[in-house]
Amino acid sequence: MSDSPKPVNFIRQIIDDDIKAGRHQAIVTRFPPEPNGYLHIGHCKAIWLNFGIKDDYGGRCTLRFDDTNPLRESQKYASRIEEDIRWLGYEWSSLAHASDYFDQFYEYAVHLIKNALAYVDSQSGDEIRRQRGTLTEPGMNSPYRDRGIEENLSLFQAMRDGEFEDGEHVLRAKIDMQASNINLRDPVLYRIRHHAHQRTGDKWCIYPMYDFAHGQGDAIEGVTHSLCTLEFEDHRALYDWLIEHLPVPSTPRQIEFSRLNLNYTVMSKRLLTQLVDLGHVAGWDDPRMPTISGLRRRGYTPESLRNFIASVGITRKPNVIEMGLLEKCIRDDLDPKAPRVMAVLRPLKVVIENYPESETELIEVPSHPQRPEIGCRQLTFSREIFIERSDYEDDPPKGYFRLAPGREVRLRHAYVIRCKEVVRDARGEPVEIRCDYDPETAGGQTPDGRKVKGIIHWVSASHAVNAEVRLYDRLFSVADPLGARKHDYLDALNPDSLQCLKDCKLEMGLGQADPQTRYQFERVGYFFQDSASRQDALVFNRIVSLRDTWTRKSQYSSN
């Protein structure tokens, strides 16, 4: 992987300054996902940042699973996260889990109790929330805040030993219920969960909260720069308080950057889970989902996602990125390297009456117009071909240069044909176009100098490969599905986000094509074989159209 030049941003400037000041011998970062769902494109930003710093500074980056909530986590998610990171082109220096440190976290909690910096609270969750106060009103002390050290130690040990039910007690830090930062108002550090953990089994029935495990995990691993998104900025005071009051082996520095927000989708793992659970998509790897696995299945490349993140950059300013930029990045990546083929998605049969019935001919054309090194492909031309239904009109509008009664059009890489007759079904719809061809117009020639403006693609009827083609589009029909939350975000789902077209006709060579190759279907878009595709039942996904039609639609709608 050689994405260049090396990025410049405020976090790298901080790291450069720290190196110049001699504060660190090595730069250490970490990527700490929760194994409770698939990674989405927002995680790409953190992956690109943390692993990119590791690579560029010769440092280390730990992949650490934040597995502190056994109710929601599973190994299947952890395995997919590892697969996605490797697919993006990155490798971790070490693999860790928050659960690796559960014994140490427990000892840290005991340390706080012994130093009168934590206490066991026996109130309900609702009572604790009510006493926490608001952004404009201070909190109230818990009636259990002044429990003695020995009682707190005894209760905390009993919590660990499983003597209490879920929610009966929690361990809270003893900081300041009057603090202006609400995260310092005696936050909960441990809660009871009688649920087997995916890695530790039934060893524990108390589990640390993220805010407690996060910073201490960083310190244990020697993280120098703990990089997280802006929603954790208000939590930094607690992060620093815990680091200051615990005997941790190192002192990480938390730095925040803006998260990646993308329009025409949702980036909340809770909402993505809901889309899956309610059946609005076919799973976490549905190609309409903004998950890395979904984008991968659709046909996006690792290079396009890395280039997208690089173009967005790392700042502290919250913003929403246009989906069109992501689509531009995949077009820019595929245009110079995707082989060209012809595919007819909504076939209309054409019979060339003056072409011999038993004759066929091979037409050799370049696989890519700018890359002669990848060779040529052969098209078979015959008397019966398929063209796109949209390439014929009975009554063509102004500016329409494709096939119509009495009109000529050029078949790409082949001959000029003229429409003579239209065969229709009982409803009057065209089912077959009868034409003549001009044998003097092979290979783009027009010996008499006449101009034929329209050029359309085609495939031979007897040599075409059948396939299902799935036309994927944006998952939501509005840029901001959540909006002002006046309506359910599900109401904004795009009903045309998936069109499944059966009996599409593709060039014969695609029947034996490499399933990892991405193609440009000429005049249609970029396509990739779906993971469910088989040689005897081909399925192709549209990665992206050739042009950004959404931008044009939004411009038209605003005029």
Salt bridges, closest charged atoms under 4 A:
ASP3 OD2 - ARG306 NE 2.64
ASP18 OD1 - ARG23 NH1 2.66
ASP18 OD2 - HIS24 NE2 3.94
ASP18 OD2 - HIS225 NE2 2.73
ASP55 OD1 - LYS54 NZ 2.93
ASP56 OD2 - ARG12 NH2 2.87
ASP67 OD2 - HIS197 NE2 3.56
GLU83 OE1 - ARG80 NE 3.87
GLU83 OE2 - ARG296 NH1 2.96
GLU91 OE1 - ARG86 NE 2.88
ASP100 OD2 - HIS97 ND1 3.74
ASP100 OD1 - ARG199 NH1 2.90
ASP103 OD1 - ARG160 NH2 3.97
ASP103 OD2 - LYS203 NZ 2.96
ASP121 OD2 - ARG172 NH1 2.71
ASP126 OD1 - ARG129 NH2 2.50
ASP146 OD1 - LYS174 NZ 3.86
GLU151 OE2 - ARG147 NE 3.24
ASP186 OD2 - ARG145 NE 2.62
ASP211 OD2 - HIS235 ND1 2.83
ASP218 OD1 - ARG30 NE 3.11
ASP218 OD1 - ARG64 NH2 2.86
ASP218 OD2 - HIS214 NE2 3.87
GLU221 OE1 - ARG64 NH1 2.62
GLU231 OE2 - ARG259 NH1 3.51
GLU233 OE2 - ARG236 NH2 3.95
GLU233 OE2 - ARG316 NH2 2.70
GLU256 OE2 - ARG236 NE 2.70
GLU256 OE1 - ARG316 NH1 3.49
ASP285 OD1 - ARG297 NH1 3.46
ASP286 OD2 - ARG288 NH2 2.88
GLU327 OE1 - ARG474 NH2 2.78
ASP332 OD2 - LYS328 NZ 2.58
ASP333 OD1 - LYS337 NZ 2.95
ASP335 OD1 - ARG340 NH2 2.94
GLU353 OE1 - LYS420 NZ 2.93
GLU353 OE2 - ARG434 NH1 3.24
GLU373 OE2 - ARG371 NE 2.83
GLU384 OE1 - LYS349 NZ 3.02
GLU388 OE2 - HIS457 NE2 3.52
ASP391 OD1 - ARG402 NH1 3.14
ASP391 OD2 - ARG523 NH1 2.81
ASP394 OD1 - ARG424 NH2 2.80
GLU408 OE2 - ARG418 NH2 3.11
GLU408 OE1 - ARG450 NE 3.06
ASP425 OD2 - ARG427 NH2 3.56
GLU429 OE1 - ARG389 NH2 3.90
GLU432 OE2 - ARG434 NH2 2.80
ASP436 OD2 - LYS420 NZ 3.54
ASP438 OD2 - ARG450 NH2 2.84
ASP448 OD2 - ARG450 NH1 2.70
GLU468 OE2 - ARG470 NE 2.86
GLU468 OE1 - LYS502 NZ 2.99
GLU507 OE2 - ARG377 NE 2.90
GLU522 OE2 - ARG377 NH2 3.04
GLU522 OE1 - ARG412 NE 2.09
GLU522 OE2 - HIS413 NE2 3.77
ASP530 OD1 - ARG297 NE 2.78
ASP530 OD2 - ARG470 NH1 3.62
ASP536 OD1 - ARG534 NE 3.05
ASP548 OD1 - ARG474 NH2 3.75
